Amino acid sequence: MAPFIRRRKATRAYPTPLTLHQLWMVSLAAPVSRDRDAARTTLYPFTRLDGDKARRWLAEQWEIGTREELLGRLGGLARSGYRAGARARLGVEPLAWDIALYVDITRRGFACGMLTEPDAWNLLKNVVPQVAGTYNSWQEYADHYLLGRQVWREDLRRRADGSLPAPQPVADAHLRALLDPADRKSPWNAAPWDSIRRPDRARA
């Protein structure tokens, strides 16, 4: 049996709290951050340092093994992503789905060392104008995220590859918790949508 490894907490490695704008950007990935070890208030995607886990996930889920492949995948999501197919089918482009994936991949790329911290922040800043110009609330963002996820699941079902993700009710419940104004753990309550349009400030 492999020895148990107690990994270092991410908050000890990165103790400085994110600014309001930084938390807003990281929170774009909150819909896909459902795992128990997911970190939602740091650039690092996990509560404990685990670069190997991030690297495995990128390889298995996205066939990303190098920095060049990661940047290419991010560029595709930023330019068109899955929303192009959704537009042809539904007449709307669920940008939120692509952006949630974009931010998630960026954070994992940072976690496994394919991206430096400045690299990661610059990549996240690049999509802010597009996202802030498309939506006016976390509710609108959540609605389009779920729409994009539904289209993606339908595509997987049609291909019948036998590897469907979490059931839609699981994603629905997660989004309801993020949007619940009484949920103190929701990063969307800590970084309201309009905060990205105001001057940045430090958080306690």
MDAnalysis code that builds the backbone (N, CA, C; Angstrom):
import MDAnalysis as mda
import numpy as np

u = mda.Universe.empty(612, n_residues=204, atom_resindex=np.repeat(np.arange(204), 3), trajectory=True)
u.add_TopologyAttr("name", ["N", "CA", "C"] * 204)
u.add_TopologyAttr("resid", np.arange(1, 205))
u.add_TopologyAttr("resname", ["MET", "ALA", "PRO", "PHE", "ILE", "ARG", "ARG", "ARG", "LYS", "ALA", "THR", "ARG", "ALA", "TYR", "PRO", "THR", "PRO", "LEU", "THR", "LEU", "HIS", "GLN", "LEU", "TRP", "MET", "VAL", "SER", "LEU", "ALA", "ALA", "PRO", "VAL", "SER", "ARG", "ASP", "ARG", "ASP", "ALA", "ALA", "ARG", "THR", "THR", "LEU", "TYR", "PRO", "PHE", "THR", "ARG", "LEU", "ASP", "GLY", "ASP", "LYS", "ALA", "ARG", "ARG", "TRP", "LEU", "ALA", "GLU", "GLN", "TRP", "GLU", "ILE", "GLY", "THR", "ARG", "GLU", "GLU", "LEU", "LEU", "GLY", "ARG", "LEU", "GLY", "GLY", "LEU", "ALA", "ARG", "SER", "GLY", "TYR", "ARG", "ALA", "GLY", "ALA", "ARG", "ALA", "ARG", "LEU", "GLY", "VAL", "GLU", "PRO", "LEU", "ALA", "TRP", "ASP", "ILE", "ALA", "LEU", "TYR", "VAL", "ASP", "ILE", "THR", "ARG", "ARG", "GLY", "PHE", "ALA", "CYS", "GLY", "MET", "LEU", "THR", "GLU", "PRO", "ASP", "ALA", "TRP", "ASN", "LEU", "LEU", "LYS", "ASN", "VAL", "VAL", "PRO", "GLN", "VAL", "ALA", "GLY", "THR", "TYR", "ASN", "SER", "TRP", "GLN", "GLU", "TYR", "ALA", "ASP", "HIS", "TYR", "LEU", "LEU", "GLY", "ARG", "GLN", "VAL", "TRP", "ARG", "GLU", "ASP", "LEU", "ARG", "ARG", "ARG", "ALA", "ASP", "GLY", "SER", "LEU", "PRO", "ALA", "PRO", "GLN", "PRO", "VAL", "ALA", "ASP", "ALA", "HIS", "LEU", "ARG", "ALA", "LEU", "LEU", "ASP", "PRO", "ALA", "ASP", "ARG", "LYS", "SER", "PRO", "TRP", "ASN", "ALA", "ALA", "PRO", "TRP", "ASP", "SER", "ILE", "ARG", "ARG", "PRO", "ASP", "ARG", "ALA", "ARG", "ALA"])
u.atoms.positions = np.array([
    [0.847, -1.197, 0.000],
    [0.000, 0.000, 0.000],
    [0.882, 1.247, 0.000],
    [0.526, 2.208, -0.852],
    [1.316, 3.428, -0.948],
    [1.183, 4.243, 0.336],
    [2.249, 4.893, 0.770],
    [2.173, 5.692, 1.992],
    [1.258, 6.891, 1.817],
    [0.574, 7.267, 2.897],
    [-0.315, 8.428, 2.861],
    [0.534, 9.697, 2.848],
    [0.255, 10.579, 1.911],
    [0.997, 11.829, 1.793],
    [0.096, 12.983, 2.218],
    [0.516, 13.691, 3.244],
    [-0.237, 14.855, 3.702],
    [0.277, 16.071, 2.955],
    [-0.475, 16.528, 1.979],
    [-0.011, 17.616, 1.139],
    [-0.214, 18.969, 1.814],
    [0.639, 19.889, 1.435],
    [0.612, 21.231, 2.014],
    [-0.637, 21.989, 1.563],
    [-1.224, 22.762, 2.469],
    [-2.391, 23.556, 2.122],
    [-2.012, 24.640, 1.124],
    [-2.872, 24.851, 0.158],
    [-2.604, 25.870, -0.864],
    [-2.552, 27.261, -0.261],
    [-3.353, 27.505, 0.771],
    [-3.363, 28.842, 1.390],
    [-2.053, 29.152, 2.105],
    [-1.294, 28.117, 2.473],
    [0.021, 28.365, 3.074],
    [1.041, 28.710, 2.003],
    [0.900, 28.112, 0.847],
    [1.811, 28.416, -0.258],
    [1.478, 29.766, -0.893],
    [0.189, 30.117, -0.869],
    [-0.273, 31.383, -1.463],
    [-1.142, 32.103, -0.438],
    [-0.520, 32.694, 0.587],
    [-1.287, 33.254, 1.713],
    [-1.960, 34.590, 1.443],
    [-1.511, 35.329, 0.436],
    [-2.086, 36.652, 0.186],
    [-3.485, 36.518, -0.398],
    [-4.502, 37.078, 0.264],
    [-5.868, 36.975, -0.276],
    [-5.969, 37.624, -1.657],
    [-6.793, 37.052, -2.498],
    [-7.024, 37.635, -3.818],
    [-7.712, 38.981, -3.678],
    [-7.417, 39.875, -4.603],
    [-8.179, 41.122, -4.660],
    [-9.588, 40.807, -5.154],
    [-10.453, 41.780, -5.114],
    [-11.831, 41.554, -5.553],
    [-11.887, 41.170, -7.028],
    [-11.099, 41.836, -7.857],
    [-11.082, 41.498, -9.287],
    [-10.515, 40.098, -9.513],
    [-9.485, 39.745, -8.786],
    [-8.907, 38.403, -8.931],
    [-9.897, 37.321, -8.518],
    [-10.604, 37.552, -7.414],
    [-11.596, 36.568, -6.984],
    [-12.707, 36.450, -8.020],
    [-13.121, 37.545, -8.602],
    [-14.160, 37.531, -9.645],
    [-13.710, 36.659, -10.818],
    [-12.472, 36.846, -11.252],
    [-11.968, 36.063, -12.381],
    [-11.904, 34.577, -12.043],
    [-11.368, 34.256, -10.863],
    [-11.296, 32.854, -10.442],
    [-12.699, 32.261, -10.337],
    [-13.652, 33.084, -9.917],
    [-15.021, 32.604, -9.696],
    [-15.757, 32.274, -10.983],
    [-15.208, 32.636, -12.114],
    [-15.815, 32.239, -13.387],
    [-15.787, 30.724, -13.549],
    [-14.877, 30.059, -12.837],
    [-14.789, 28.593, -12.900],
    [-15.588, 27.922, -11.795],
    [-16.250, 28.693, -10.944],
    [-16.977, 28.106, -9.813],
    [-18.003, 27.046, -10.228],
    [-18.692, 27.191, -11.362],
    [-19.664, 26.151, -11.738],
    [-19.053, 24.770, -11.955],
    [-17.801, 24.708, -12.388],
    [-17.180, 23.404, -12.629],
    [-16.359, 22.919, -11.438],
    [-16.233, 23.762, -10.412],
    [-15.435, 23.406, -9.225],
    [-16.335, 22.786, -8.165],
    [-16.724, 21.528, -8.400],
    [-17.656, 20.870, -7.489],
    [-16.982, 19.856, -6.570],
    [-15.743, 19.487, -6.852],
    [-15.077, 18.467, -6.045],
    [-14.872, 18.942, -4.612],
    [-14.779, 17.992, -3.710],
    [-14.616, 18.335, -2.299],
    [-13.301, 19.054, -2.026],
    [-12.290, 18.776, -2.844],
    [-10.988, 19.408, -2.626],
    [-10.796, 20.658, -3.478],
    [-11.858, 21.149, -4.100],
    [-11.753, 22.336, -4.941],
    [-11.589, 23.585, -4.075],
    [-10.678, 24.464, -4.485],
    [-10.500, 25.758, -3.827],
    [-11.161, 26.824, -4.674],
    [-11.934, 27.692, -4.059],
    [-12.700, 28.688, -4.817],
    [-12.282, 30.121, -4.528],
    [-11.300, 30.315, -3.646],
    [-10.872, 31.680, -3.320],
    [-9.377, 31.872, -3.546],
    [-8.751, 30.953, -4.278],
    [-7.342, 31.083, -4.639],
    [-7.186, 30.785, -6.122],
    [-6.106, 31.290, -6.695],
    [-5.825, 30.936, -8.089],
    [-5.559, 29.446, -8.193],
    [-4.896, 28.886, -7.181],
    [-4.630, 27.448, -7.155],
    [-5.961, 26.715, -7.058],
    [-6.197, 25.680, -7.875],
    [-7.540, 25.084, -7.957],
    [-7.907, 24.105, -6.853],
    [-6.924, 23.672, -6.055],
    [-7.196, 22.679, -5.005],
    [-6.881, 23.263, -3.629],
    [-7.491, 22.696, -2.604],
    [-7.219, 23.155, -1.244],
    [-5.823, 22.765, -0.788],
    [-5.265, 21.686, -1.369],
    [-3.902, 21.264, -1.058],
    [-3.098, 21.129, -2.354],
    [-1.817, 21.376, -2.254],
    [-0.953, 21.349, -3.431],
    [-0.873, 19.947, -4.016],
    [-1.164, 19.839, -5.309],
    [-1.140, 18.539, -5.972],
    [-0.977, 18.752, -7.477],
    [0.260, 19.071, -7.865],
    [0.529, 19.317, -9.276],
    [0.329, 18.098, -10.144],
    [0.620, 16.912, -9.602],
    [0.442, 15.686, -10.378],
    [-1.026, 15.465, -10.734],
    [-1.906, 15.771, -9.794],
    [-3.339, 15.610, -10.062],
    [-3.779, 16.537, -11.194],
    [-3.305, 17.763, -11.157],
    [-3.658, 18.724, -12.210],
    [-3.132, 18.256, -13.561],
    [-1.910, 17.760, -13.576],
    [-1.316, 17.300, -14.830],
    [-2.068, 16.096, -15.400],
    [-2.426, 15.157, -14.526],
    [-3.187, 13.976, -14.980],
    [-4.537, 14.393, -15.556],
    [-5.199, 15.300, -14.889],
    [-6.529, 15.738, -15.335],
    [-6.438, 16.395, -16.716],
    [-5.470, 17.254, -16.904],
    [-5.315, 17.906, -18.206],
    [-5.050, 16.887, -19.309],
    [-4.252, 15.878, -19.005],
    [-3.932, 14.851, -20.000],
    [-5.138, 13.980, -20.307],
    [-5.870, 13.570, -19.269],
    [-6.979, 12.638, -19.458],
    [-8.226, 13.312, -20.030],
    [-8.514, 14.513, -19.572],
    [-9.743, 15.176, -19.991],
    [-9.591, 16.018, -21.263],
    [-8.383, 16.541, -21.490],
    [-8.196, 17.474, -22.597],
    [-7.052, 17.094, -23.533],
    [-6.347, 16.002, -23.251],
    [-5.195, 15.591, -24.052],
    [-4.154, 16.708, -24.119],
    [-3.952, 17.372, -22.996],
    [-2.964, 18.439, -22.871],
    [-1.770, 17.890, -22.107],
    [-0.605, 17.936, -22.735],
    [0.592, 17.451, -22.073],
    [1.727, 18.443, -22.070],
    [1.555, 19.548, -22.809],
    [2.607, 20.557, -22.896],
    [1.989, 21.947, -22.771],
    [2.843, 22.905, -22.516],
    [2.384, 24.297, -22.430],
    [1.768, 24.744, -23.763],
    [2.391, 24.344, -24.860],
    [1.893, 24.745, -26.179],
    [0.485, 24.189, -26.423],
    [0.261, 22.938, -26.039],
    [-1.066, 22.346, -26.198],
    [-2.088, 23.051, -25.307],
    [-1.668, 23.419, -24.115],
    [-2.573, 24.122, -23.206],
    [-2.966, 25.481, -23.780],
    [-2.004, 26.246, -24.250],
    [-2.300, 27.556, -24.812],
    [-3.169, 27.437, -26.065],
    [-2.936, 26.402, -26.854],
    [-3.768, 26.194, -28.034],
    [-5.200, 25.898, -27.670],
    [-5.397, 25.072, -26.650],
    [-6.754, 24.742, -26.207],
    [-7.451, 25.980, -25.651],
    [-6.737, 26.781, -24.866],
    [-7.328, 27.996, -24.323],
    [-7.701, 28.976, -25.440],
    [-6.845, 29.076, -26.430],
    [-7.155, 29.964, -27.547],
    [-8.423, 29.535, -28.266],
    [-8.604, 28.224, -28.446],
    [-9.817, 27.727, -29.098],
    [-11.065, 28.031, -28.295],
    [-10.998, 27.862, -26.971],
    [-12.154, 28.153, -26.126],
    [-12.484, 29.645, -26.135],
    [-11.462, 30.488, -26.143],
    [-11.691, 31.929, -26.133],
    [-12.295, 32.409, -27.447],
    [-11.863, 31.815, -28.561],
    [-12.337, 32.270, -29.875],
    [-13.717, 31.747, -30.228],
    [-13.960, 30.463, -30.008],
    [-15.239, 29.892, -30.444],
    [-15.739, 28.802, -29.515],
    [-14.865, 27.907, -29.109],
    [-15.234, 26.861, -28.163],
    [-16.414, 26.022, -28.611],
    [-17.220, 25.634, -27.618],
    [-18.404, 24.822, -27.888],
    [-19.602, 25.673, -28.306],
    [-19.505, 26.963, -28.081],
    [-20.679, 27.818, -28.319],
    [-21.024, 27.948, -29.793],
    [-20.056, 27.706, -30.677],
    [-20.352, 27.782, -32.111],
    [-21.377, 26.722, -32.492],
    [-21.216, 25.507, -31.990],
    [-22.179, 24.447, -32.273],
    [-23.531, 24.726, -31.645],
    [-23.527, 25.309, -30.455],
    [-24.783, 25.642, -29.784],
    [-25.539, 26.718, -30.550],
    [-24.826, 27.647, -31.129],
    [-25.480, 28.713, -31.897],
    [-26.195, 28.132, -33.102],
    [-25.555, 27.186, -33.784],
    [-26.174, 26.572, -34.952],
    [-27.441, 25.817, -34.573],
    [-27.464, 25.274, -33.373],
    [-28.596, 24.454, -32.941],
    [-29.680, 25.261, -32.246],
    [-29.249, 26.243, -31.414],
    [-30.212, 26.943, -30.558],
    [-30.388, 28.424, -30.892],
    [-29.470, 28.957, -31.684],
    [-29.566, 30.366, -32.005],
    [-28.950, 31.267, -30.955],
    [-28.330, 30.718, -29.933],
    [-27.662, 31.504, -28.899],
    [-26.276, 30.909, -28.660],
    [-25.391, 31.726, -28.108],
    [-24.031, 31.282, -27.834],
    [-23.779, 31.299, -26.330],
    [-23.771, 30.149, -25.673],
    [-23.519, 30.100, -24.229],
    [-22.039, 30.288, -23.908],
    [-21.596, 31.532, -23.983],
    [-20.197, 31.867, -23.720],
    [-19.750, 31.375, -22.347],
    [-20.648, 31.412, -21.370],
    [-20.277, 31.071, -19.989],
    [-19.705, 29.664, -19.875],
    [-20.238, 28.734, -20.638],
    [-19.738, 27.359, -20.585],
    [-18.268, 27.310, -20.998],
    [-17.937, 27.962, -22.116],
    [-16.558, 27.967, -22.598],
    [-15.630, 28.688, -21.628],
    [-16.116, 29.778, -21.039],
    [-15.266, 30.552, -20.139],
    [-15.016, 29.807, -18.837],
    [-16.014, 29.103, -18.327],
    [-15.814, 28.316, -17.108],
    [-14.734, 27.253, -17.345],
    [-14.774, 26.618, -18.506],
    [-13.753, 25.630, -18.851],
    [-12.392, 26.297, -19.028],
    [-12.378, 27.450, -19.667],
    [-11.146, 28.206, -19.915],
    [-10.446, 28.530, -18.595],
    [-11.212, 29.044, -17.638],
    [-10.624, 29.425, -16.348],
    [-10.176, 28.186, -15.577],
    [-10.960, 27.128, -15.643],
    [-10.600, 25.886, -14.958],
    [-9.288, 25.327, -15.507],
    [-9.146, 25.289, -16.822],
    [-7.924, 24.782, -17.444],
    [-6.734, 25.676, -17.095],
    [-6.948, 26.989, -17.097],
    [-5.870, 27.918, -16.748],
    [-5.370, 27.668, -15.336],
    [-6.283, 27.503, -14.398],
    [-5.891, 27.271, -13.004],
    [-5.128, 25.941, -12.855],
    [-5.575, 24.921, -13.552],
    [-4.883, 23.628, -13.466],
    [-3.522, 23.681, -14.168],
    [-3.445, 24.473, -15.239],
    [-2.156, 24.665, -15.893],
    [-1.167, 25.344, -14.966],
    [-1.643, 26.287, -14.185],
    [-0.795, 26.926, -13.175],
    [-0.404, 25.920, -12.097],
    [-1.351, 25.094, -11.678],
    [-1.095, 24.135, -10.594],
    [-0.003, 23.134, -10.955],
    [0.078, 22.747, -12.226],
    [1.064, 21.731, -12.606],
    [2.333, 22.337, -13.189],
    [2.432, 23.662, -13.196],
    [3.663, 24.300, -13.622],
    [3.775, 24.623, -15.095],
    [2.724, 24.387, -15.875],
    [2.768, 24.752, -17.283],
    [2.649, 26.265, -17.471],
    [2.079, 26.936, -16.481],
    [1.911, 28.387, -16.507],
    [2.490, 28.976, -15.232],
    [3.132, 30.126, -15.352],
    [3.538, 30.855, -14.158],
    [2.321, 31.605, -13.615],
    [2.448, 32.122, -12.415],
    [1.326, 32.881, -11.855],
    [1.003, 34.113, -12.706],
    [1.995, 34.923, -13.134],
    [1.675, 36.042, -14.028],
    [1.028, 35.593, -15.330],
    [1.498, 34.474, -15.895],
    [0.883, 33.924, -17.114],
    [-0.608, 33.690, -16.887],
    [-0.927, 33.039, -15.782],
    [-2.311, 32.665, -15.501],
    [-3.189, 33.901, -15.352],
    [-2.708, 34.887, -14.600],
    [-3.524, 36.094, -14.431],
    [-3.725, 36.829, -15.754],
    [-2.692, 36.891, -16.576],
    [-2.836, 37.552, -17.879],
    [-3.852, 36.833, -18.754],
    [-3.838, 35.503, -18.728],
    [-4.808, 34.744, -19.514],
    [-6.230, 34.995, -19.018],
    [-6.405, 35.076, -17.711],
    [-7.744, 35.345, -17.177],
    [-8.190, 36.765, -17.517],
    [-7.280, 37.712, -17.421],
    [-7.636, 39.102, -17.743],
    [-8.056, 39.244, -19.205],
    [-7.496, 38.415, -20.069],
    [-7.794, 38.529, -21.498],
    [-9.269, 38.287, -21.815],
    [-9.961, 37.483, -21.008],
    [-11.359, 37.173, -21.321],
    [-12.348, 38.032, -20.546],
    [-11.863, 38.867, -19.629],
    [-12.770, 39.689, -18.816],
    [-13.648, 40.606, -19.663],
    [-13.096, 41.383, -20.615],
    [-13.958, 42.281, -21.387],
    [-15.092, 41.547, -22.101],
    [-14.785, 40.396, -22.672],
    [-15.803, 39.626, -23.395],
    [-16.907, 39.155, -22.456],
    [-16.532, 38.662, -21.288],
    [-17.522, 38.134, -20.347],
    [-18.328, 39.268, -19.725],
    [-17.641, 40.308, -19.251],
    [-18.339, 41.426, -18.604],
    [-19.242, 42.167, -19.588],
    [-18.891, 42.125, -20.878],
    [-19.717, 42.774, -21.884],
    [-20.896, 41.933, -22.345],
    [-20.909, 40.658, -21.983],
    [-21.978, 39.754, -22.412],
    [-23.052, 39.574, -21.346],
    [-22.646, 39.537, -20.080],
    [-23.592, 39.261, -18.988],
    [-23.658, 40.419, -18.002],
    [-24.788, 40.502, -17.311],
    [-24.999, 41.566, -16.324],
    [-25.170, 41.044, -14.905],
    [-25.053, 39.742, -14.720],
    [-25.221, 39.175, -13.385],
    [-24.677, 37.760, -13.369],
    [-24.427, 37.249, -12.165],
    [-24.046, 35.851, -12.035],
    [-25.198, 34.935, -12.438],
    [-26.428, 35.394, -12.266],
    [-27.578, 34.595, -12.681],
    [-27.562, 34.375, -14.191],
    [-27.320, 35.434, -14.959],
    [-27.245, 35.283, -16.415],
    [-26.085, 34.367, -16.803],
    [-24.973, 34.534, -16.137],
    [-23.808, 33.680, -16.405],
    [-24.140, 32.218, -16.110],
    [-24.800, 31.974, -14.974],
    [-25.170, 30.609, -14.586],
    [-26.147, 29.996, -15.585],
    [-27.114, 30.788, -16.043],
    [-28.096, 30.279, -16.997],
    [-27.423, 29.808, -18.284],
    [-26.485, 30.589, -18.780],
    [-25.803, 30.217, -20.017],
    [-24.831, 29.067, -19.788],
    [-24.238, 29.006, -18.609],
    [-23.381, 27.864, -18.292],
    [-24.186, 26.567, -18.362],
    [-25.350, 26.565, -17.746],
    [-26.179, 25.355, -17.748],
    [-26.656, 25.014, -19.150],
    [-26.961, 26.026, -19.941],
    [-27.376, 25.781, -21.322],
    [-26.244, 25.132, -22.112],
    [-25.049, 25.663, -21.974],
    [-23.903, 25.083, -22.661],
    [-23.623, 23.672, -22.195],
    [-23.773, 23.421, -20.909],
    [-23.530, 22.077, -20.372],
    [-24.549, 21.076, -20.915],
    [-25.790, 21.510, -21.049],
    [-26.824, 20.620, -21.576],
    [-26.532, 20.240, -23.021],
    [-26.106, 21.207, -23.824],
    [-25.755, 20.924, -25.212],
    [-24.573, 19.961, -25.272],
    [-23.600, 20.162, -24.430],
    [-22.429, 19.288, -24.371],
    [-22.818, 17.864, -23.978],
    [-23.690, 17.724, -22.990],
    [-24.135, 16.392, -22.572],
    [-24.900, 15.687, -23.695],
    [-25.703, 16.450, -24.417],
    [-26.444, 15.858, -25.535],
    [-25.484, 15.333, -26.601],
    [-24.412, 16.075, -26.846],
    [-23.420, 15.625, -27.820],
    [-22.742, 14.338, -27.351],
    [-22.427, 14.264, -26.060],
    [-21.818, 13.047, -25.516],
    [-22.772, 11.864, -25.638],
    [-24.046, 12.097, -25.363],
    [-25.037, 11.014, -25.415],
    [-25.186, 10.507, -26.847],
    [-25.156, 11.408, -27.798],
    [-25.285, 11.002, -29.201],
    [-24.088, 10.165, -29.646],
    [-22.913, 10.504, -29.101],
    [-21.720, 9.728, -29.467],
    [-21.684, 8.391, -28.744],
    [-22.489, 8.287, -27.675],
    [-22.608, 7.034, -26.917],
    [-21.254, 6.476, -26.535],
    [-20.404, 7.350, -25.961],
    [-19.078, 6.870, -25.587],
    [-19.044, 6.284, -24.182],
    [-20.215, 6.278, -23.523],
    [-20.319, 5.629, -22.229],
    [-19.665, 6.364, -21.083],
    [-19.308, 7.630, -21.262],
    [-18.630, 8.371, -20.197],
    [-19.328, 9.702, -19.928],
    [-20.599, 9.635, -19.572],
    [-21.343, 10.854, -19.271],
    [-20.854, 11.467, -17.970],
    [-20.828, 12.799, -17.886],
    [-20.405, 13.469, -16.656],
    [-21.505, 13.405, -15.602],
    [-21.345, 14.193, -14.539],
    [-22.331, 14.205, -13.462],
    [-23.714, 14.540, -14.013],
    [-24.781, 13.934, -13.457],
    [-26.142, 14.213, -13.918],
    [-26.469, 15.703, -13.830],
    [-27.360, 16.141, -14.706],
    [-27.720, 17.557, -14.730],
    [-28.245, 18.057, -13.379],
    [-29.045, 17.298, -12.627],
    [-29.503, 17.802, -11.321],
    [-28.365, 18.155, -10.371],
    [-27.231, 17.471, -10.493],
    [-26.079, 17.789, -9.652],
    [-25.546, 19.182, -9.993],
    [-25.425, 19.459, -11.277],
    [-24.964, 20.781, -11.710],
    [-25.976, 21.856, -11.331],
    [-27.261, 21.537, -11.473],
    [-28.305, 22.498, -11.112],
    [-28.221, 22.868, -9.632],
    [-28.060, 21.874, -8.779],
    [-27.995, 22.112, -7.339],
    [-26.762, 22.939, -6.978],
    [-25.654, 22.655, -7.633],
    [-24.421, 23.405, -7.376],
    [-24.608, 24.872, -7.746],
    [-25.240, 25.137, -8.879],
    [-25.482, 26.517, -9.298],
    [-26.436, 27.229, -8.338],
    [-27.454, 26.522, -7.855],
    [-28.383, 27.147, -6.894],
    [-27.651, 27.574, -5.630],
    [-26.707, 26.738, -5.181],
    [-25.941, 27.090, -3.987],
    [-25.063, 28.318, -4.237],
    [-24.437, 28.378, -5.417],
    [-23.604, 29.532, -5.737],
    [-24.415, 30.821, -5.789],
    [-25.664, 30.721, -6.237],
    [-26.521, 31.902, -6.393],
    [-27.296, 32.252, -5.124],
    [-27.260, 31.388, -4.125],
    [-28.005, 31.609, -2.891],
    [-27.365, 32.756, -2.107],
    [-28.075, 33.873, -1.906],
    [-27.475, 35.013, -1.192],
    [-27.134, 34.710, 0.262],
    [-27.695, 33.645, 0.791],
    [-27.415, 33.284, 2.184],
    [-26.229, 32.341, 2.330],
    [-25.680, 31.874, 1.208],
    [-24.576, 30.921, 1.257],
    [-23.247, 31.667, 1.426],
    [-22.677, 31.589, 2.612],
    [-21.433, 32.310, 2.895],
    [-20.232, 31.711, 2.170],
    [-20.350, 30.465, 1.731],
    [-19.237, 29.817, 1.041],
    [-19.195, 30.159, -0.447],
    [-20.245, 30.776, -0.955],
    [-20.288, 31.082, -2.383],
    [-19.354, 32.241, -2.717],
    [-18.390, 32.032, -3.624],
    [-17.506, 33.138, -4.021],
    [-18.266, 34.218, -4.782],
    [-19.421, 33.866, -5.343],
    [-20.204, 34.859, -6.070],
    [-20.808, 35.898, -5.124],
    [-21.011, 35.534, -3.878],
    [-21.474, 36.511, -2.904],
    [-20.330, 37.399, -2.434],
    [-19.125, 36.841, -2.406],
    [-17.954, 37.620, -1.990],
    [-17.481, 38.565, -3.091],
    [-17.749, 38.204, -4.342],
    [-17.339, 39.035, -5.484],
    [-18.549, 39.266, -6.379],
    [-19.420, 40.215, -6.028],
    [-20.613, 40.483, -6.844],
    [-20.238, 40.802, -8.289],
    [-21.170, 40.538, -9.189],
    [-20.882, 40.691, -10.611],
    [-20.369, 42.083, -10.955],
    [-21.000, 43.112, -10.443],
    [-20.615, 44.483, -10.801],
    [-19.258, 44.893, -10.252],
    [-18.669, 44.101, -9.369],
    [-17.388, 44.494, -8.781],
    [-16.276, 44.557, -9.822],
    [-16.402, 43.809, -10.909],
    [-15.368, 43.825, -11.940],
    [-15.397, 45.149, -12.713],
    [-16.480, 45.881, -12.619],
    [-16.616, 47.153, -13.334],
    [-16.232, 48.335, -12.462],
    [-15.813, 48.071, -11.248],
    [-15.397, 49.104, -10.318],
    [-13.897, 48.976, -10.038],
    [-13.276, 49.993, -9.454],
    [-11.848, 49.887, -9.128],
    [-11.577, 48.675, -8.239],
    [-10.454, 48.032, -8.487],
    [-10.084, 46.858, -7.708],
    [-9.719, 47.271, -6.283],
    [-9.857, 46.347, -5.353],
    [-9.464, 46.608, -3.969],
    [-9.062, 45.316, -3.283],
    [-8.304, 45.450, -2.222],
    [-7.880, 44.293, -1.451],
    [-9.059, 43.767, -0.641],
    [-9.001, 42.473, -0.322],
    [-10.011, 41.852, 0.530],
    [-9.372, 41.449, 1.841],
    [-10.176, 41.382, 2.865],
    [-9.656, 40.983, 4.176],
    [-9.191, 39.539, 4.123],
])
